[in-house]
Amino acid sequence: MAAERRGPRLLIVPAADRCVGWALRAANGRPLGVGVRTYRSEEELAEAVRELLIERAALRCSVAQSEGRQWVWSAYLPVRSTRPGAAASVPVARSARGYLRRDQCQAGVEGFLAGLQWVGQESRRGGRDGLRPL
C-alpha cells in the first residue's frame, strides 16, 4: 500500500441533533475553514462536499469585520435558481476563527482555497470524497 501524502484534510465534525458538518484542516492540524450547514447523514454531507470540490473554482469569498471587530471571511457558491427570493446567497463555508488584521484574514481565505484545491486533487486521484472522521 502506498504511503498517504500529507496535506490538508476534510474532517467530519459531529453537530447538534445527530447531524454532521465538515471542517478543513491543514496538515499541521490548523483549522482553515468550516462548513456553514449541517447535514442529517454522512451521505448527505458527502454529496455536499463533492459539489463543493467540483465547484470550488466558482467560490466567491468576502472579507468583513464581525461585531467583535475581528476580521472573518465567508465563501459562497453561485445561486442556481430562478425562483424569486433565491438570490439571497448563503455562505457554504466560513473562517474557523477571527483575525486581528484584514491581510491575515485574506491570507486565511487563500489558505482555505489552496487546501480545497489540494483535497480536490487528492480525491480525484484516490476516487474518494476527501472526508475523514474527526
N, CA, C and O atoms as a GROMACS GRO file, in nm:
protein
  536
    1MET      N    1   0.084  -0.118   0.000
    1MET     CA    2   0.000   0.000   0.000
    1MET      C    3   0.088   0.124   0.000
    1MET      O    4   0.182   0.132   0.079
    2ALA      N    5   0.060   0.218  -0.086
    2ALA     CA    6   0.140   0.340  -0.096
    2ALA      C    7   0.117   0.429   0.025
    2ALA      O    8   0.008   0.432   0.081
    3ALA      N    9   0.221   0.499   0.064
    3ALA     CA   10   0.208   0.592   0.177
    3ALA      C   11   0.117   0.707   0.138
    3ALA      O   12   0.123   0.757   0.025
    4GLU      N   13   0.033   0.748   0.231
    4GLU     CA   14  -0.060   0.857   0.205
    4GLU      C   15   0.014   0.989   0.212
    4GLU      O   16   0.092   1.014   0.304
    5ARG      N   17  -0.010   1.074   0.114
    5ARG     CA   18   0.053   1.206   0.112
    5ARG      C   19  -0.010   1.294   0.219
    5ARG      O   20  -0.131   1.294   0.238
    6ARG      N   21   0.076   1.369   0.288
    6ARG     CA   22   0.025   1.459   0.391
    6ARG      C   23  -0.015   1.591   0.328
    6ARG      O   24   0.055   1.645   0.243
    7GLY      N   25  -0.126   1.639   0.371
    7GLY     CA   26  -0.177   1.766   0.322
    7GLY      C   27  -0.303   1.801   0.398
    7GLY      O   28  -0.336   1.734   0.495
    8PRO      N   29  -0.373   1.903   0.355
    8PRO     CA   30  -0.499   1.939   0.421
    8PRO      C   31  -0.598   1.822   0.420
    8PRO      O   32  -0.593   1.736   0.332
    9ARG      N   33  -0.687   1.822   0.518
    9ARG     CA   34  -0.787   1.715   0.530
    9ARG      C   35  -0.924   1.775   0.555
    9ARG      O   36  -0.938   1.873   0.629
   10LEU      N   37  -1.025   1.716   0.493
   10LEU     CA   38  -1.164   1.749   0.522
   10LEU      C   39  -1.211   1.651   0.628
   10LEU      O   40  -1.207   1.530   0.607
   11LEU      N   41  -1.254   1.703   0.740
   11LEU     CA   42  -1.295   1.618   0.852
   11LEU      C   43  -1.445   1.626   0.875
   11LEU      O   44  -1.506   1.732   0.862
   12ILE      N   45  -1.504   1.514   0.911
   12ILE     CA   46  -1.644   1.508   0.951
   12ILE      C   47  -1.652   1.552   1.096
   12ILE      O   48  -1.580   1.499   1.182
   13VAL      N   49  -1.738   1.649   1.124
   13VAL     CA   50  -1.749   1.705   1.259
   13VAL      C   51  -1.891   1.680   1.312
   13VAL      O   52  -1.988   1.719   1.248
   14PRO      N   53  -1.902   1.615   1.429
   14PRO     CA   54  -2.035   1.596   1.487
   14PRO      C   55  -2.098   1.731   1.522
   14PRO      O   56  -2.030   1.823   1.567
   15ALA      N   57  -2.230   1.741   1.500
   15ALA     CA   58  -2.304   1.864   1.531
   15ALA      C   59  -2.425   1.828   1.617
   15ALA      O   60  -2.445   1.712   1.651
   16ALA      N   61  -2.504   1.926   1.651
   16ALA     CA   62  -2.621   1.905   1.735
   16ALA      C   63  -2.724   1.818   1.664
   16ALA      O   64  -2.724   1.808   1.541
   17ASP      N   65  -2.810   1.756   1.740
   17ASP     CA   66  -2.922   1.676   1.689
   17ASP      C   67  -2.880   1.565   1.593
   17ASP      O   68  -2.947   1.540   1.493
   18ARG      N   69  -2.769   1.499   1.624
   18ARG     CA   70  -2.717   1.386   1.544
   18ARG      C   71  -2.683   1.425   1.400
   18ARG      O   72  -2.679   1.339   1.312
   19CYS      N   73  -2.660   1.551   1.378
   19CYS     CA   74  -2.619   1.597   1.245
   19CYS      C   75  -2.468   1.597   1.236
   19CYS      O   76  -2.398   1.579   1.336
   20VAL      N   77  -2.417   1.619   1.116
   20VAL     CA   78  -2.273   1.627   1.094
   20VAL      C   79  -2.242   1.748   1.007
   20VAL      O   80  -2.326   1.795   0.931
   21GLY      N   81  -2.121   1.796   1.021
   21GLY     CA   82  -2.071   1.905   0.938
   21GLY      C   83  -1.930   1.871   0.895
   21GLY      O   84  -1.885   1.757   0.909
   22TRP      N   85  -1.860   1.970   0.842
   22TRP     CA   86  -1.723   1.946   0.799
   22TRP      C   87  -1.632   2.061   0.839
   22TRP      O   88  -1.677   2.174   0.861
   23ALA      N   89  -1.505   2.029   0.848
   23ALA     CA   90  -1.401   2.129   0.876
   23ALA      C   91  -1.282   2.095   0.788
   23ALA      O   92  -1.251   1.977   0.767
   24LEU      N   93  -1.214   2.196   0.738
   24LEU     CA   94  -1.093   2.178   0.660
   24LEU      C   95  -0.975   2.213   0.748
   24LEU      O   96  -0.967   2.324   0.801
   25ARG      N   97  -0.884   2.118   0.765
   25ARG     CA   98  -0.765   2.139   0.849
   25ARG      C   99  -0.640   2.126   0.765
   25ARG      O  100  -0.633   2.044   0.673
   26ALA      N  101  -0.540   2.206   0.797
   26ALA     CA  102  -0.409   2.197   0.733
   26ALA      C  103  -0.341   2.069   0.780
   26ALA      O  104  -0.387   2.006   0.875
   27ALA      N  105  -0.233   2.031   0.715
   27ALA     CA  106  -0.159   1.910   0.752
   27ALA      C  107  -0.113   1.916   0.897
   27ALA      O  108  -0.101   1.812   0.963
   28ASN      N  109  -0.086   2.036   0.949
   28ASN     CA  110  -0.040   2.051   1.087
   28ASN      C  111  -0.156   2.060   1.186
   28ASN      O  112  -0.134   2.081   1.305
   29GLY      N  113  -0.280   2.043   1.139
   29GLY     CA  114  -0.398   2.047   1.227
   29GLY      C  115  -0.461   2.183   1.242
   29GLY      O  116  -0.567   2.195   1.303
   30ARG      N  117  -0.399   2.286   1.186
   30ARG     CA  118  -0.454   2.422   1.198
   30ARG      C  119  -0.584   2.431   1.119
   30ARG      O  120  -0.590   2.386   1.004
   31PRO      N  121  -0.690   2.488   1.179
   31PRO     CA  122  -0.817   2.500   1.107
   31PRO      C  123  -0.807   2.602   0.993
   31PRO      O  124  -0.758   2.713   1.012
   32LEU      N  125  -0.853   2.562   0.874
   32LEU     CA  126  -0.852   2.650   0.758
   32LEU      C  127  -0.991   2.708   0.729
   32LEU      O  128  -1.002   2.819   0.676
   33GLY      N  129  -1.094   2.635   0.762
   33GLY     CA  130  -1.231   2.680   0.740
   33GLY      C  131  -1.328   2.573   0.785
   33GLY      O  132  -1.291   2.458   0.809
   34VAL      N  133  -1.455   2.613   0.797
   34VAL     CA  134  -1.560   2.520   0.839
   34VAL      C  135  -1.682   2.539   0.750
   34VAL      O  136  -1.706   2.647   0.697
   35GLY      N  137  -1.758   2.431   0.735
   35GLY     CA  138  -1.883   2.439   0.662
   35GLY      C  139  -1.986   2.514   0.744
   35GLY      O  140  -1.983   2.508   0.867
   36VAL      N  141  -2.076   2.583   0.678
   36VAL     CA  142  -2.180   2.660   0.747
   36VAL      C  143  -2.298   2.571   0.782
   36VAL      O  144  -2.354   2.583   0.892
   37ARG      N  145  -2.337   2.484   0.692
   37ARG     CA  146  -2.453   2.396   0.712
   37ARG      C  147  -2.417   2.271   0.791
   37ARG      O  148  -2.300   2.234   0.802
   38THR      N  149  -2.520   2.208   0.845
   38THR     CA  150  -2.506   2.073   0.898
   38THR      C  151  -2.597   1.982   0.816
   38THR      O  152  -2.690   2.028   0.750
   39TYR      N  153  -2.568   1.852   0.823
   39TYR     CA  154  -2.637   1.755   0.738
   39TYR      C  155  -2.690   1.641   0.824
   39TYR      O  156  -2.633   1.609   0.929
   40ARG      N  157  -2.799   1.580   0.781
   40ARG     CA  158  -2.864   1.474   0.859
   40ARG      C  159  -2.789   1.343   0.855
   40ARG      O  160  -2.808   1.258   0.942
   41SER      N  161  -2.705   1.324   0.753
   41SER     CA  162  -2.633   1.198   0.741
   41SER      C  163  -2.497   1.223   0.677
   41SER      O  164  -2.473   1.328   0.617
   42GLU      N  165  -2.408   1.125   0.691
   42GLU     CA  166  -2.277   1.135   0.627
   42GLU      C  167  -2.290   1.128   0.476
   42GLU      O  168  -2.208   1.186   0.405
   43GLU      N  169  -2.392   1.058   0.425
   43GLU     CA  170  -2.413   1.050   0.280
   43GLU      C  171  -2.452   1.188   0.225
   43GLU      O  172  -2.401   1.230   0.122
   44GLU      N  173  -2.542   1.257   0.296
   44GLU     CA  174  -2.583   1.392   0.254
   44GLU      C  175  -2.463   1.488   0.260
   44GLU      O  176  -2.445   1.571   0.172
   45LEU      N  177  -2.383   1.474   0.364
   45LEU     CA  178  -2.262   1.555   0.379
   45LEU      C  179  -2.165   1.526   0.264
   45LEU      O  180  -2.110   1.619   0.204
   46ALA      N  181  -2.144   1.399   0.234
   46ALA     CA  182  -2.050   1.362   0.127
   46ALA      C  183  -2.094   1.421  -0.007
   46ALA      O  184  -2.010   1.465  -0.085
   47GLU      N  185  -2.223   1.422  -0.034
   47GLU     CA  186  -2.274   1.480  -0.159
   47GLU      C  187  -2.248   1.630  -0.163
   47GLU      O  188  -2.207   1.683  -0.267
   48ALA      N  189  -2.269   1.699  -0.054
   48ALA     CA  190  -2.244   1.844  -0.049
   48ALA      C  191  -2.094   1.873  -0.065
   48ALA      O  192  -2.057   1.970  -0.131
   49VAL      N  193  -2.010   1.791  -0.006
   49VAL     CA  194  -1.865   1.809  -0.018
   49VAL      C  195  -1.820   1.783  -0.161
   49VAL      O  196  -1.736   1.855  -0.214
   50ARG      N  197  -1.876   1.680  -0.225
   50ARG     CA  198  -1.843   1.654  -0.365
   50ARG      C  199  -1.876   1.775  -0.452
   50ARG      O  200  -1.797   1.815  -0.538
   51GLU      N  201  -1.995   1.833  -0.429
   51GLU     CA  202  -2.034   1.953  -0.505
   51GLU      C  203  -1.937   2.068  -0.478
   51GLU      O  204  -1.896   2.138  -0.570
   52LEU      N  205  -1.900   2.088  -0.352
   52LEU     CA  206  -1.807   2.194  -0.316
   52LEU      C  207  -1.673   2.175  -0.387
   52LEU      O  208  -1.616   2.270  -0.441
   53LEU      N  209  -1.622   2.053  -0.387
   53LEU     CA  210  -1.494   2.026  -0.451
   53LEU      C  211  -1.502   2.044  -0.603
   53LEU      O  212  -1.409   2.097  -0.664
   54ILE      N  213  -1.610   2.002  -0.663
   54ILE     CA  214  -1.627   2.017  -0.807
   54ILE      C  215  -1.641   2.165  -0.845
   54ILE      O  216  -1.585   2.209  -0.945
   55GLU      N  217  -1.715   2.240  -0.765
   55GLU     CA  218  -1.745   2.380  -0.796
   55GLU      C  219  -1.650   2.479  -0.729
   55GLU      O  220  -1.677   2.600  -0.730
   56ARG      N  221  -1.540   2.432  -0.671
   56ARG     CA  222  -1.453   2.521  -0.593
   56ARG      C  223  -1.400   2.640  -0.671
   56ARG      O  224  -1.374   2.745  -0.613
   57ALA      N  225  -1.383   2.626  -0.802
   57ALA     CA  226  -1.334   2.738  -0.883
   57ALA      C  227  -1.436   2.852  -0.890
   57ALA      O  228  -1.400   2.966  -0.917
   58ALA      N  229  -1.564   2.820  -0.865
   58ALA     CA  230  -1.670   2.922  -0.871
   58ALA      C  231  -1.692   2.990  -0.736
   58ALA      O  232  -1.772   3.083  -0.727
   59LEU      N  233  -1.622   2.946  -0.632
   59LEU     CA  234  -1.640   3.009  -0.499
   59LEU      C  235  -1.604   3.156  -0.504
   59LEU      O  236  -1.505   3.195  -0.566
   60ARG      N  237  -1.685   3.237  -0.438
   60ARG     CA  238  -1.656   3.379  -0.420
   60ARG      C  239  -1.647   3.404  -0.271
   60ARG      O  240  -1.736   3.368  -0.194
   61CYS      N  241  -1.538   3.467  -0.231
   61CYS     CA  242  -1.515   3.489  -0.089
   61CYS      C  243  -1.525   3.638  -0.056
   61CYS      O  244  -1.483   3.723  -0.134
   62SER      N  245  -1.581   3.666   0.060
   62SER     CA  246  -1.589   3.804   0.107
   62SER      C  247  -1.525   3.812   0.245
   62SER      O  248  -1.530   3.717   0.323
   63VAL      N  249  -1.466   3.926   0.273
   63VAL     CA  250  -1.398   3.952   0.399
   63VAL      C  251  -1.470   4.070   0.466
   63VAL      O  252  -1.499   4.170   0.401
   64ALA      N  253  -1.499   4.058   0.595
   64ALA     CA  254  -1.569   4.164   0.667
   64ALA      C  255  -1.530   4.159   0.814
   64ALA      O  256  -1.472   4.062   0.862
   65GLN      N  257  -1.563   4.266   0.884
   65GLN     CA  258  -1.540   4.268   1.029
   65GLN      C  259  -1.665   4.221   1.100
   65GLN      O  260  -1.777   4.259   1.065
   66SER      N  261  -1.645   4.138   1.201
   66SER     CA  262  -1.757   4.088   1.282
   66SER      C  263  -1.794   4.193   1.386
   66SER      O  264  -1.728   4.296   1.398
   67GLU      N  265  -1.902   4.166   1.458
   67GLU     CA  266  -1.942   4.258   1.565
   67GLU      C  267  -1.834   4.272   1.671
   67GLU      O  268  -1.823   4.375   1.736
   68GLY      N  269  -1.753   4.167   1.687
   68GLY     CA  270  -1.644   4.170   1.784
   68GLY      C  271  -1.519   4.238   1.730
   68GLY      O  272  -1.413   4.234   1.792
   69ARG      N  273  -1.532   4.300   1.611
   69ARG     CA  274  -1.424   4.375   1.546
   69ARG      C  275  -1.309   4.287   1.499
   69ARG      O  276  -1.198   4.335   1.479
   70GLN      N  277  -1.335   4.158   1.481
   70GLN     CA  278  -1.235   4.071   1.421
   70GLN      C  279  -1.270   4.051   1.275
   70GLN      O  280  -1.387   4.060   1.236
   71TRP      N  281  -1.169   4.025   1.193
   71TRP     CA  282  -1.190   4.001   1.052
   71TRP      C  283  -1.226   3.854   1.030
   71TRP      O  284  -1.162   3.765   1.086
   72VAL      N  285  -1.329   3.830   0.950
   72VAL     CA  286  -1.376   3.696   0.918
   72VAL      C  287  -1.404   3.690   0.768
   72VAL      O  288  -1.426   3.792   0.703
   73TRP      N  289  -1.404   3.569   0.714
   73TRP     CA  290  -1.438   3.553   0.572
   73TRP      C  291  -1.552   3.453   0.557
   73TRP      O  292  -1.575   3.369   0.644
   74SER      N  293  -1.621   3.463   0.445
   74SER     CA  294  -1.727   3.369   0.408
   74SER      C  295  -1.708   3.334   0.261
   74SER      O  296  -1.666   3.418   0.182
   75ALA      N  297  -1.740   3.210   0.226
   75ALA     CA  298  -1.728   3.162   0.087
   75ALA      C  299  -1.866   3.123   0.036
   75ALA      O  300  -1.942   3.056   0.105
   76TYR      N  301  -1.897   3.166  -0.085
   76TYR     CA  302  -2.028   3.146  -0.146
   76TYR      C  303  -2.015   3.074  -0.279
   76TYR      O  304  -1.925   3.103  -0.357
   77LEU      N  305  -2.106   2.980  -0.304
   77LEU     CA  306  -2.120   2.921  -0.437
   77LEU      C  307  -2.228   3.001  -0.510
   77LEU      O  308  -2.317   3.056  -0.445
   78PRO      N  309  -2.224   3.008  -0.642
   78PRO     CA  310  -2.328   3.081  -0.715
   78PRO      C  311  -2.465   3.019  -0.691
   78PRO      O  312  -2.479   2.897  -0.677
   79VAL      N  313  -2.566   3.105  -0.686
   79VAL     CA  314  -2.704   3.059  -0.669
   79VAL      C  315  -2.748   2.996  -0.800
   79VAL      O  316  -2.724   3.051  -0.907
   80ARG      N  317  -2.813   2.880  -0.791
   80ARG     CA  318  -2.856   2.806  -0.911
   80ARG      C  319  -3.007   2.795  -0.918
   80ARG      O  320  -3.061   2.687  -0.940
   81SER      N  321  -3.074   2.905  -0.900
   81SER     CA  322  -3.218   2.900  -0.903
   81SER      C  323  -3.272   3.029  -0.964
   81SER      O  324  -3.211   3.135  -0.952
   82THR      N  325  -3.385   3.018  -1.030
   82THR     CA  326  -3.451   3.136  -1.084
   82THR      C  327  -3.574   3.171  -1.000
   82THR      O  328  -3.650   3.262  -1.034
   83ARG      N  329  -3.593   3.098  -0.890
   83ARG     CA  330  -3.706   3.127  -0.801
   83ARG      C  331  -3.693   3.267  -0.743
   83ARG      O  332  -3.582   3.311  -0.712
   84PRO      N  333  -3.805   3.339  -0.729
   84PRO     CA  334  -3.799   3.470  -0.662
   84PRO      C  335  -3.746   3.453  -0.520
   84PRO      O  336  -3.787   3.362  -0.449
   85GLY      N  337  -3.657   3.539  -0.482
   85GLY     CA  338  -3.601   3.534  -0.346
   85GLY      C  339  -3.483   3.441  -0.333
   85GLY      O  340  -3.418   3.440  -0.228
   86ALA      N  341  -3.452   3.364  -0.435
   86ALA     CA  342  -3.341   3.269  -0.427
   86ALA      C  343  -3.206   3.338  -0.439
   86ALA      O  344  -3.102   3.276  -0.414
   87ALA      N  345  -3.206   3.465  -0.477
   87ALA     CA  346  -3.080   3.537  -0.497
   87ALA      C  347  -3.008   3.566  -0.366
   87ALA      O  348  -2.891   3.602  -0.366
   88ALA      N  349  -3.078   3.550  -0.253
   88ALA     CA  350  -3.013   3.573  -0.124
   88ALA      C  351  -2.911   3.463  -0.101
   88ALA      O  352  -2.947   3.349  -0.069
   89SER      N  353  -2.785   3.497  -0.116
   89SER     CA  354  -2.678   3.398  -0.101
   89SER      C  355  -2.657   3.360   0.044
   89SER      O  356  -2.664   3.444   0.134
   90VAL      N  357  -2.633   3.233   0.063
   90VAL     CA  358  -2.598   3.181   0.194
   90VAL      C  359  -2.459   3.120   0.182
   90VAL      O  360  -2.434   3.042   0.089
   91PRO      N  361  -2.368   3.155   0.271
   91PRO     CA  362  -2.233   3.100   0.257
   91PRO      C  363  -2.230   2.949   0.276
   91PRO      O  364  -2.311   2.892   0.349
   92VAL      N  365  -2.135   2.884   0.208
   92VAL     CA  366  -2.116   2.741   0.225
   92VAL      C  367  -2.003   2.713   0.323
   92VAL      O  368  -1.995   2.604   0.381
   93ALA      N  369  -1.915   2.812   0.343
   93ALA     CA  370  -1.802   2.796   0.434
   93ALA      C  371  -1.770   2.932   0.496
   93ALA      O  372  -1.807   3.037   0.445
   94ARG      N  373  -1.699   2.925   0.607
   94ARG     CA  374  -1.657   3.049   0.675
   94ARG      C  375  -1.525   3.024   0.745
   94ARG      O  376  -1.479   2.910   0.757
   95SER      N  377  -1.465   3.132   0.789
   95SER     CA  378  -1.338   3.119   0.861
   95SER      C  379  -1.362   3.044   0.992
   95SER      O  380  -1.467   3.056   1.054
   96ALA      N  381  -1.264   2.967   1.031
   96ALA     CA  382  -1.274   2.889   1.154
   96ALA      C  383  -1.247   2.975   1.277
   96ALA      O  384  -1.273   2.934   1.390
   97ARG      N  385  -1.194   3.094   1.253
   97ARG     CA  386  -1.163   3.185   1.364
   97ARG      C  387  -1.164   3.327   1.311
   97ARG      O  388  -1.173   3.349   1.191
   98GLY      N  389  -1.154   3.423   1.402
   98GLY     CA  390  -1.143   3.562   1.365
   98GLY      C  391  -0.996   3.602   1.356
   98GLY      O  392  -0.911   3.541   1.420
   99TYR      N  393  -0.968   3.704   1.278
   99TYR     CA  394  -0.831   3.754   1.258
   99TYR      C  395  -0.824   3.899   1.306
   99TYR      O  396  -0.923   3.973   1.299
  100LEU      N  397  -0.708   3.938   1.354
  100LEU     CA  398  -0.690   4.075   1.402
  100LEU      C  399  -0.678   4.176   1.289
  100LEU      O  400  -0.720   4.291   1.303
  101ARG      N  401  -0.622   4.132   1.176
  101ARG     CA  402  -0.600   4.224   1.065
  101ARG      C  403  -0.662   4.170   0.937
  101ARG      O  404  -0.674   4.048   0.918
  102ARG      N  405  -0.700   4.261   0.850
  102ARG     CA  406  -0.762   4.224   0.722
  102ARG      C  407  -0.666   4.138   0.637
  102ARG      O  408  -0.710   4.041   0.576
  103ASP      N  409  -0.538   4.173   0.632
  103ASP     CA  410  -0.444   4.097   0.549
  103ASP      C  411  -0.428   3.954   0.600
  103ASP      O  412  -0.408   3.862   0.521
  104GLN      N  413  -0.436   3.935   0.733
  104GLN     CA  414  -0.430   3.800   0.788
  104GLN      C  415  -0.553   3.720   0.745
  104GLN      O  416  -0.544   3.601   0.713
  105CYS      N  417  -0.668   3.786   0.745
  105CYS     CA  418  -0.792   3.721   0.704
  105CYS      C  419  -0.785   3.683   0.556
  105CYS      O  420  -0.826   3.573   0.518
  106GLN      N  421  -0.734   3.772   0.474
  106GLN     CA  422  -0.720   3.742   0.331
  106GLN      C  423  -0.625   3.624   0.310
  106GLN      O  424  -0.648   3.540   0.223
  107ALA      N  425  -0.518   3.618   0.390
  107ALA     CA  426  -0.427   3.503   0.382
  107ALA      C  427  -0.501   3.375   0.425
  107ALA      O  428  -0.474   3.268   0.372
  108GLY      N  429  -0.593   3.387   0.521
  108GLY     CA  430  -0.675   3.273   0.561
  108GLY      C  431  -0.763   3.223   0.448
  108GLY      O  432  -0.779   3.102   0.430
  109VAL      N  433  -0.821   3.316   0.370
  109VAL     CA  434  -0.901   3.280   0.253
  109VAL      C  435  -0.814   3.202   0.154
  109VAL      O  436  -0.854   3.097   0.105
  110GLU      N  437  -0.696   3.255   0.126
  110GLU     CA  438  -0.606   3.191   0.031
  110GLU      C  439  -0.564   3.052   0.078
  110GLU      O  440  -0.552   2.960  -0.003
  111GLY      N  441  -0.540   3.036   0.209
  111GLY     CA  442  -0.507   2.905   0.264
  111GLY      C  443  -0.622   2.807   0.250
  111GLY      O  444  -0.601   2.690   0.219
  112PHE      N  445  -0.744   2.855   0.274
  112PHE     CA  446  -0.863   2.772   0.259
  112PHE      C  447  -0.878   2.725   0.114
  112PHE      O  448  -0.899   2.606   0.089
  113LEU      N  449  -0.868   2.818   0.020
  113LEU     CA  450  -0.884   2.783  -0.121
  113LEU      C  451  -0.775   2.687  -0.168
  113LEU      O  452  -0.802   2.594  -0.244
  114ALA      N  453  -0.652   2.710  -0.123
  114ALA     CA  454  -0.542   2.618  -0.158
  114ALA      C  455  -0.566   2.481  -0.097
  114ALA      O  456  -0.538   2.379  -0.160
  115GLY      N  457  -0.616   2.476   0.026
  115GLY     CA  458  -0.648   2.349   0.090
  115GLY      C  459  -0.756   2.273   0.016
  115GLY      O  460  -0.746   2.152  -0.003
  116LEU      N  461  -0.861   2.344  -0.027
  116LEU     CA  462  -0.967   2.280  -0.105
  116LEU      C  463  -0.912   2.226  -0.236
  116LEU      O  464  -0.949   2.117  -0.279
  117GLN      N  465  -0.825   2.302  -0.298
  117GLN     CA  466  -0.763   2.259  -0.424
  117GLN      C  467  -0.687   2.128  -0.401
  117GLN      O  468  -0.699   2.035  -0.481
  118TRP      N  469  -0.609   2.122  -0.295
  118TRP     CA  470  -0.530   2.003  -0.264
  118TRP      C  471  -0.620   1.882  -0.240
  118TRP      O  472  -0.598   1.774  -0.294
  119VAL      N  473  -0.723   1.902  -0.156
  119VAL     CA  474  -0.816   1.793  -0.126
  119VAL      C  475  -0.887   1.747  -0.252
  119VAL      O  476  -0.906   1.628  -0.273
  120GLY      N  477  -0.927   1.842  -0.337
  120GLY     CA  478  -0.994   1.807  -0.462
  120GLY      C  479  -0.907   1.723  -0.552
  120GLY      O  480  -0.953   1.626  -0.611
  121GLN      N  481  -0.781   1.760  -0.563
  121GLN     CA  482  -0.688   1.683  -0.646
  121GLN      C  483  -0.665   1.544  -0.588
  121GLN      O  484  -0.661   1.445  -0.662
  122GLU      N  485  -0.649   1.536  -0.458
  122GLU     CA  486  -0.628   1.407  -0.392
  122GLU      C  487  -0.751   1.317  -0.404
  122GLU      O  488  -0.738   1.196  -0.424
  123SER      N  489  -0.870   1.374  -0.391
  123SER     CA  490  -0.991   1.292  -0.400
  123SER      C  491  -1.009   1.240  -0.543
  123SER      O  492  -1.056   1.128  -0.562
  124ARG      N  493  -0.972   1.319  -0.642
  124ARG     CA  494  -0.978   1.273  -0.780
  124ARG      C  495  -0.878   1.160  -0.803
  124ARG      O  496  -0.908   1.062  -0.872
  125ARG      N  497  -0.762   1.175  -0.744
  125ARG     CA  498  -0.657   1.073  -0.759
  125ARG      C  499  -0.698   0.943  -0.690
  125ARG      O  500  -0.675   0.834  -0.742
  126GLY      N  501  -0.761   0.955  -0.571
  126GLY     CA  502  -0.795   0.837  -0.494
  126GLY      C  503  -0.938   0.791  -0.509
  126GLY      O  504  -0.975   0.686  -0.456
  127GLY      N  505  -1.022   0.867  -0.582
  127GLY     CA  506  -1.160   0.828  -0.604
  127GLY      C  507  -1.248   0.840  -0.481
  127GLY      O  508  -1.354   0.778  -0.476
  128ARG      N  509  -1.205   0.917  -0.382
  128ARG     CA  510  -1.283   0.936  -0.259
  128ARG      C  511  -1.337   1.077  -0.254
  128ARG      O  512  -1.296   1.164  -0.331
  129ASP      N  513  -1.430   1.101  -0.161
  129ASP     CA  514  -1.485   1.235  -0.146
  129ASP      C  515  -1.395   1.325  -0.061
  129ASP      O  516  -1.424   1.444  -0.047
  130GLY      N  517  -1.290   1.271  -0.004
  130GLY     CA  518  -1.196   1.351   0.073
  130GLY      C  519  -1.230   1.362   0.221
  130GLY      O  520  -1.150   1.415   0.298
  131LEU      N  521  -1.347   1.313   0.263
  131LEU     CA  522  -1.389   1.326   0.403
  131LEU      C  523  -1.330   1.216   0.489
  131LEU      O  524  -1.317   1.101   0.448
  132ARG      N  525  -1.294   1.256   0.611
  132ARG     CA  526  -1.244   1.160   0.711
  132ARG      C  527  -1.313   1.191   0.844
  132ARG      O  528  -1.345   1.306   0.871
  133PRO      N  529  -1.336   1.089   0.927
  133PRO     CA  530  -1.391   1.116   1.060
  133PRO      C  531  -1.294   1.200   1.142
  133PRO      O  532  -1.172   1.191   1.125
  134LEU      N  533  -1.347   1.281   1.230
  134LEU     CA  534  -1.267   1.365   1.319
  134LEU      C  535  -1.194   1.281   1.420
  134LEU      O  536  -1.121   1.335   1.503
   0.00000   0.00000   0.00000
